[in-house]
Amino acid sequence: MNTAIQVTEIVVKDPDTGFPVHVAIYKDTATGGMFGVDSSYVSHLEDDEFVYSPFNAQPTQVD
């Protein structure tokens, strides 16, 4: 399984609601690419759950 390391977290405005959304930015260690995931989603992941890398569609554990 790939891993991704959190680099930073940014706040963006939801275009539909206008409310702020926290987005965690990760660096995929397998591809070197960076991607963002809504922090509220990541905070609900269990230790054995993962996201899929947008670069190679592989299961990726986020730290």
Secondary structure by P-SEA (a helix, b strand, c coil): cbbbbbcbbbbbccccccbbbbbbbbbcccccccccccaaaaaaccccbbbbbcccccccccc
